[in-house]
């Protein structure tokens, strides 16, 4: 497998629909799937559980070095506080470096949950097309308005039983967007050659159809 021929990079902000799209593309093509945001959330969760400040450089780097793929199934990773902790830790260059090799290894040699090799990888994150896999033949940037994304996340949190008001979700999401876009190392940005899909008024089927149209023969 050549990395250039078999990688689909999917970037975008929280609750834009990129995770749903990335998983669907992975199933469609029979590729491996990696949600890199969960790696950073795993770092954040480790720090919170240890009672440590996510902005503490030494603690965050140590947590990043200890993260294992098995931790990505923890349901608590999706909580709001963990997301904020992950965004804070992600600004630390050492944290990103600690997770960089793991992500690139998966991109070069993706596997299924049982460790069996797969022909390609769909990688979901915020800097995949710009930093992790800049040579990926397919780059997608999935976006939506802040208000729509906050409503989606608020609904998701309520369904999980978390008592939180929409205004708080909106405020937290806006803060995280600013952190992700303005951090000095690997900020979230649309790659120049990425295809943007705006899901503000587009459902999951529409986003999937748009992605497939763009992908076309790019993986051949």
C-alpha positions as CSV (number, residue, x, y, z in Angstrom):
1,X,0.0,0.0,0.0
2,X,1.2,3.5,-0.8
3,X,0.2,6.1,1.7
4,X,-0.4,8.6,-1.2
5,X,-2.9,6.2,-2.9
6,X,-5.0,5.2,0.0
7,X,-5.6,8.0,2.6
8,X,-8.7,10.1,3.0
9,X,-8.1,13.0,5.3
10,X,-11.2,14.5,6.9
11,X,-10.8,17.7,8.9
12,X,-13.2,20.2,10.5
13,X,-14.5,21.7,13.8
14,X,-16.5,19.9,16.4
15,X,-20.0,18.7,15.6
16,X,-19.7,19.6,11.9
17,X,-20.5,16.0,10.9
18,X,-17.0,15.0,10.0
19,X,-16.9,12.0,12.3
20,X,-20.2,10.6,10.9
21,X,-18.9,11.1,7.3
22,X,-15.5,9.7,8.0
23,X,-16.9,6.5,9.5
24,X,-19.3,6.1,6.6
25,X,-16.5,6.5,4.1
26,X,-14.4,4.0,5.9
27,X,-17.2,1.4,5.8
28,X,-17.9,2.2,2.1
29,X,-14.3,1.7,1.0
30,X,-13.4,-1.0,3.5
31,X,-10.7,1.2,5.1
32,X,-9.4,1.6,8.6
33,X,-10.8,4.5,10.6
34,X,-9.0,6.7,13.2
35,X,-10.7,9.5,15.1
36,X,-7.6,11.5,16.1
37,X,-9.7,13.8,18.2
38,X,-10.3,10.9,20.6
39,X,-6.5,10.6,21.1
40,X,-6.4,14.2,22.4
41,X,-9.6,13.5,24.4
42,X,-7.9,10.5,25.9
43,X,-5.0,12.8,27.0
44,X,-7.6,15.2,28.5
45,X,-9.4,12.5,30.3
46,X,-6.2,11.1,31.8
47,X,-5.3,14.5,33.1
48,X,-8.8,15.2,34.6
49,X,-8.9,11.8,36.3
50,X,-5.5,12.5,37.8
51,X,-6.6,15.9,39.0
52,X,-4.0,17.7,36.8
53,X,-4.2,20.9,34.8
54,X,-4.6,20.1,31.1
55,X,-2.4,23.2,30.4
56,X,0.5,21.8,32.4
57,X,3.1,21.0,29.8
58,X,4.9,18.2,31.6
59,X,1.8,16.4,32.8
60,X,0.1,16.7,29.4
61,X,3.1,15.3,27.5
62,X,3.4,12.4,30.0
63,X,-0.3,11.6,29.5
64,X,0.0,11.7,25.7
65,X,2.9,9.3,25.8
66,X,0.8,6.8,27.9
67,X,-2.3,6.8,25.7
68,X,-3.3,3.5,24.1
69,X,-5.8,2.7,21.4
70,X,-7.9,0.7,23.9
71,X,-8.8,4.0,25.7
72,X,-10.6,5.3,22.6
73,X,-13.7,3.3,23.5
74,X,-14.3,5.0,26.8
75,X,-17.7,6.7,26.6
76,X,-16.6,9.5,28.9
77,X,-14.3,10.8,26.1
78,X,-17.3,12.5,24.5
79,X,-18.2,14.7,27.5
80,X,-17.9,18.5,27.4
81,X,-15.2,18.9,30.1
82,X,-13.0,16.3,28.4
83,X,-13.4,18.2,25.1
84,X,-12.2,21.4,26.7
85,X,-9.3,19.6,28.4
86,X,-8.3,18.0,25.1
87,X,-8.3,21.4,23.3
88,X,-6.1,22.9,26.0
89,X,-3.6,20.0,25.9
90,X,-3.6,20.0,22.1
91,X,-2.0,23.5,22.1
92,X,1.2,22.0,23.7
93,X,3.7,21.1,21.0
94,X,5.1,18.1,23.0
95,X,1.6,16.6,23.2
96,X,1.1,16.8,19.4
97,X,4.5,15.4,18.8
98,X,3.8,12.5,21.1
99,X,0.7,11.6,19.1
100,X,2.1,12.4,15.7
101,X,4.0,9.1,15.1
102,X,1.0,7.1,16.2
103,X,-1.3,8.8,13.7
104,X,1.2,8.5,10.8
105,X,1.9,4.8,11.6
106,X,-1.9,4.1,11.3
107,X,-2.1,6.1,8.1
108,X,0.8,4.1,6.5
109,X,-0.4,0.7,7.8
110,X,-4.1,0.8,8.8
111,X,-5.7,-2.2,10.6
112,X,-9.1,-3.2,11.8
113,X,-9.9,-3.7,15.5
114,X,-8.5,-7.2,15.3
115,X,-5.2,-6.0,13.9
116,X,-5.7,-7.2,10.4
117,X,-4.3,-5.0,7.6
118,X,-6.6,-2.9,5.5
119,X,-6.1,-1.3,2.0
120,X,-6.5,2.3,3.2
121,X,-7.3,4.7,6.0
122,X,-9.9,7.4,6.7
123,X,-8.5,9.7,9.3
124,X,-10.7,12.3,11.1
125,X,-9.2,15.3,12.9
126,X,-8.3,19.0,12.6
127,X,-4.8,18.9,11.0
128,X,-4.8,15.7,9.0
129,X,-4.7,17.3,5.6
130,X,-2.2,20.0,6.6
131,X,0.2,18.3,9.1
132,X,-0.4,14.5,9.6
133,X,-1.0,13.5,6.0
134,X,-0.3,16.5,3.7
135,X,0.2,14.1,0.7
136,X,-3.2,12.4,1.1
137,X,-4.9,12.2,-2.3
138,X,-8.3,13.0,-0.8
139,X,-8.8,15.9,1.6
140,X,-12.2,16.9,2.9
141,X,-12.9,19.9,5.2
142,X,-16.4,19.5,6.8
143,X,-17.9,22.7,8.3
144,X,-21.1,24.1,9.6
145,X,-22.2,27.3,11.3
146,X,-21.3,27.7,15.0
147,X,-25.0,27.8,16.1
148,X,-25.9,24.7,14.2
149,X,-22.9,22.8,15.6
150,X,-23.7,23.9,19.1
151,X,-27.4,22.7,18.7
152,X,-26.1,19.3,17.6
153,X,-23.7,19.0,20.5
154,X,-26.3,20.2,23.0
155,X,-28.8,17.6,21.7
156,X,-26.1,14.9,21.9
157,X,-25.2,15.8,25.5
158,X,-28.8,15.9,26.6
159,X,-29.4,12.4,25.1
160,X,-26.5,11.2,27.2
161,X,-28.2,12.5,30.3
162,X,-25.9,15.6,30.9
163,X,-27.8,18.5,32.3
164,X,-26.4,21.5,30.4
165,X,-28.0,24.6,28.8
166,X,-27.5,25.5,25.1
167,X,-25.8,28.8,25.9
168,X,-23.1,27.0,27.8
169,X,-22.5,24.6,25.0
170,X,-22.4,27.5,22.5
171,X,-19.8,29.4,24.7
172,X,-17.7,26.3,25.1
173,X,-17.7,25.5,21.4
174,X,-16.8,29.0,20.4
175,X,-13.9,29.0,22.9
176,X,-12.7,25.6,21.6
177,X,-12.9,26.8,18.0
178,X,-10.7,29.8,18.8
179,X,-8.2,27.6,20.6
180,X,-8.0,25.2,17.7
181,X,-7.7,27.8,15.0
182,X,-5.2,30.1,16.8
183,X,-2.8,27.7,18.5
184,X,0.8,28.2,17.4
185,X,1.4,24.5,16.5
186,X,-0.7,22.8,13.8
187,X,-3.8,25.0,14.0
188,X,-7.1,23.8,12.5
189,X,-7.2,25.0,8.9
190,X,-8.6,23.9,5.6
191,X,-5.8,22.6,3.3
192,X,-5.5,24.5,0.0
193,X,-6.4,21.4,-2.0
194,X,-9.3,20.2,0.4
195,X,-12.9,20.0,-0.8
196,X,-15.2,21.8,1.7
197,X,-18.6,20.4,2.6
198,X,-20.9,22.7,4.5
199,X,-23.4,20.7,6.5
200,X,-25.3,23.6,8.0
201,X,-28.3,22.7,5.8
202,X,-27.0,19.3,4.6
203,X,-28.0,16.0,6.1
204,X,-25.6,13.0,6.5
205,X,-26.7,11.4,3.2
206,X,-26.1,14.7,1.4
207,X,-22.7,15.0,2.9
208,X,-21.8,11.5,1.9
209,X,-23.0,11.9,-1.6
210,X,-21.0,15.1,-2.0
211,X,-17.9,13.4,-0.7
212,X,-18.2,10.5,-3.0
213,X,-18.6,12.8,-6.0
214,X,-15.4,14.6,-5.1
215,X,-13.5,11.4,-4.4
216,X,-14.4,10.0,-7.7
217,X,-11.3,8.2,-9.1
218,X,-8.8,10.0,-6.8
219,X,-8.0,6.8,-5.0
220,X,-7.2,4.8,-8.1
